[in-house]
Amino acid sequence: MHSKLIPLIGAIFIMLSGLLYTIERAATNIASHEIIAGFLAGNGTGAVPEPKTAEFTDNFFVPLFAIIGIALIIYSGRRKNIRGLTWKKL
């Protein structure tokens, strides 16, 4: 694989991880507002619902993509240093 392509793929994995996390939090936020709206529409009878916001580890793919992206970036840096190239020469 081309040496400049590996860190790019790593950055894409990290951005994809952030995008998935953002979409998941937005969906959780929308769903929690619907739960609260349903509670208020029913004249507030019963216990007040406490919606849980999405955490980083709730979705298996978010930390997985982040770890893969970081590993690819570290691997590309070590690979360049092993072959005698440094970041200054690039």
Sequence and secondary structure as in RCSB ss.txt:
>XXXX:A:sequence
MHSKLIPLIGAIFIMLSGLLYTIERAATNIASHEIIAGFLAGNGTGAVPEPKTAEFTDNFFVPLFAIIGIALIIY
SGRRKNIRGLTWKKL
>XXXX:A:secstr
  TTHHHHHHHHHHHHHHHHHHHHHHHHHHHHHHHHHHHHHTTT S         TTTSTHHHHHHHHHHHHHHH
HHHHHHHTT  TTT 
